[in-house]
Amino acid sequence: MNTLFDIAGKTALVTGGAKGLGRMIAAGFVDAGCKVYITSRDAAAAEQAARQMSESGSCIALHADLASADAAVALADQYKSREQRLDILVNNAGRTWGAPLETFPDKAWPGIMALNVQGPFTLVRELLPLLKAAGSPQDPSRVINIGSLVGAVVERLSVYSYAASKAAMHHLSKELAADLVEHHITVNVIAPGYFPTQMTAHIRKEDAAIQKLLARVPLARLGRAEDIAGACVFLASRSGSYITGSEIFLDGGMAGCR
Ligand SMILES: NC(=O)c1ccc[n+]([C@@H]2O[C@H](COP(=O)([O-])OP(=O)(O)OC[C@H]3O[C@@H](n4cnc5c(N)ncnc54)[C@H](OP(=O)(O)O)[C@@H]3O)[C@@H](O)[C@H]2O)c1
């Protein structure tokens, strides 16, 4: 029982691991004894985050802007030049765009779809040999995709391309899970509700808005670092090895308690 959640010695790649949810996930893996690669568009920020997280373990910074499929290939190449296997891939990097329907711009589509959907797909494709090398029937390698509550539930945030990209991510995760099961690779998607990161800063700016939001969260609080880190450690560990193709809501009950 005491090794059920043990992931020490595994190697993980967390996109966007220098800040926000990615940082919470990366820190959780580092603390649990994994060797963790994080990425950021900002090389200095990635180095600083990796240095800070390395105080409790092993964290390595990679510089990557994942705005295009070519960039995802380049990140996979960077990783492949350093490692021969990959136990855990977390596709976390993502961005959003909010505007009223009447003025929602066309330019708010291609970049969001490229980063939130195509990039994760390309990374899985390019890193497949390394994920295969790490997976076994007893201990599959793991792909953890970060989707969103808004990819499954209508939240009326006017984030049309983002919501559609996350819904695509949720479905893509199931498609990949079905295809990769024979290679001993599990694929799951976590659907976070509201966590206090830069992405939700605009919602948290006004007290009235945050109170209105919290009134809709059955567990009456925002997500915490330990919520997302704990879910990822669980999915990456022996205790999570029988789960694939699942959509896991991490939202204080917002989806499930309606
Ligand atoms: N916060 C929430 O409540 C919430 C809810 C549901 C889902 N999510 C999802 O959680 C994930 C992380 O978001 P967050 O809340 O942590 O927001 P955030 O603080 O804004 O972080 C966004 C992350 O994506 C990375 N990123 C953005 N554009 C990128 C690009 N072109 N290339 C590479 N990386 C890029 C950023 O890395 P750098 O800036 O360091 O390059 C950063 O790590 C996203 O997929 C988001 O959709 C968040």
The ligand as a MOL file (V3000), in Angstrom:
LIG
                    3D

  0  0  0     0  0            999 V3000
M  V30 BEGIN CTAB
M  V30 COUNTS 48 52 0 0 0
M  V30 BEGIN ATOM
M  V30 1 N -6.5140 28.5360 -14.2640 0
M  V30 2 C -7.6330 27.8940 -14.4570 0
M  V30 3 O -8.5910 28.0990 -13.7290 0
M  V30 4 C -7.7540 26.8710 -15.5690 0
M  V30 5 C -8.9800 26.2280 -15.7340 0
M  V30 6 C -9.1220 25.2730 -16.7220 0
M  V30 7 C -8.0500 24.9540 -17.5220 0
M  V30 8 N -6.8530 25.6010 -17.3670 0 CHG=1
M  V30 9 C -5.7680 25.2010 -18.2480 0
M  V30 10 O -4.5810 25.0440 -17.5140 0
M  V30 11 C -3.4590 25.2480 -18.3660 0
M  V30 12 C -2.5070 26.2210 -17.7030 0
M  V30 13 O -3.1360 27.4740 -17.5910 0
M  V30 14 P -2.9100 28.4240 -16.3220 0
M  V30 15 O -4.1880 28.5390 -15.6270 0
M  V30 16 O -1.7180 27.9890 -15.5910 0 CHG=-1
M  V30 17 O -2.6890 29.8030 -17.0610 0
M  V30 18 P -1.3850 30.7350 -17.2120 0
M  V30 19 O -0.8660 31.0580 -15.8760 0
M  V30 20 O -1.8180 31.7930 -18.1300 0
M  V30 21 O -0.3400 29.7810 -17.9110 0
M  V30 22 C -0.3970 29.4740 -19.2720 0
M  V30 23 C 0.7110 28.5020 -19.5500 0
M  V30 24 O 0.7460 28.1950 -20.9350 0
M  V30 25 C 2.0330 28.5110 -21.4400 0
M  V30 26 N 1.9240 29.0710 -22.7980 0
M  V30 27 C 1.0840 30.0420 -23.2190 0
M  V30 28 N 1.3150 30.3150 -24.5160 0
M  V30 29 C 2.3300 29.4970 -24.9020 0
M  V30 30 C 3.0160 29.2970 -26.1180 0
M  V30 31 N 2.7360 29.9980 -27.2320 0
M  V30 32 N 3.9940 28.3820 -26.1560 0
M  V30 33 C 4.3130 27.6810 -25.0500 0
M  V30 34 N 3.6950 27.8100 -23.8600 0
M  V30 35 C 2.7210 28.7070 -23.7990 0
M  V30 36 C 2.6350 29.5310 -20.4830 0
M  V30 37 O 4.0290 29.4270 -20.5210 0
M  V30 38 P 5.0270 30.7150 -20.5720 0
M  V30 39 O 4.1950 31.9570 -20.4200 0
M  V30 40 O 5.9560 30.4740 -19.4240 0
M  V30 41 O 5.6880 30.5820 -21.8990 0
M  V30 42 C 2.0670 29.0900 -19.1570 0
M  V30 43 O 2.8470 28.0840 -18.5730 0
M  V30 44 C -4.0220 25.7570 -19.6890 0
M  V30 45 O -4.0970 24.6970 -20.6220 0
M  V30 46 C -5.4070 26.2030 -19.3090 0
M  V30 47 O -6.2770 26.1610 -20.3910 0
M  V30 48 C -6.6880 26.5510 -16.4180 0
M  V30 END ATOM
M  V30 BEGIN BOND
M  V30 1 1 1 2
M  V30 2 2 2 3
M  V30 3 1 2 4
M  V30 4 1 4 5
M  V30 5 2 4 48
M  V30 6 2 5 6
M  V30 7 1 6 7
M  V30 8 2 7 8
M  V30 9 1 8 9
M  V30 10 1 8 48
M  V30 11 1 9 10
M  V30 12 1 9 46
M  V30 13 1 10 11
M  V30 14 1 11 12
M  V30 15 1 11 44
M  V30 16 1 12 13
M  V30 17 1 13 14
M  V30 18 2 14 15
M  V30 19 1 14 16
M  V30 20 1 14 17
M  V30 21 1 17 18
M  V30 22 2 18 19
M  V30 23 1 18 20
M  V30 24 1 18 21
M  V30 25 1 21 22
M  V30 26 1 22 23
M  V30 27 1 23 24
M  V30 28 1 23 42
M  V30 29 1 24 25
M  V30 30 1 25 26
M  V30 31 1 25 36
M  V30 32 1 26 27
M  V30 33 1 26 35
M  V30 34 2 27 28
M  V30 35 1 28 29
M  V30 36 1 29 30
M  V30 37 2 29 35
M  V30 38 1 30 31
M  V30 39 2 30 32
M  V30 40 1 32 33
M  V30 41 2 33 34
M  V30 42 1 34 35
M  V30 43 1 36 37
M  V30 44 1 36 42
M  V30 45 1 37 38
M  V30 46 2 38 39
M  V30 47 1 38 40
M  V30 48 1 38 41
M  V30 49 1 42 43
M  V30 50 1 44 45
M  V30 51 1 44 46
M  V30 52 1 46 47
M  V30 END BOND
M  V30 END CTAB
M  END
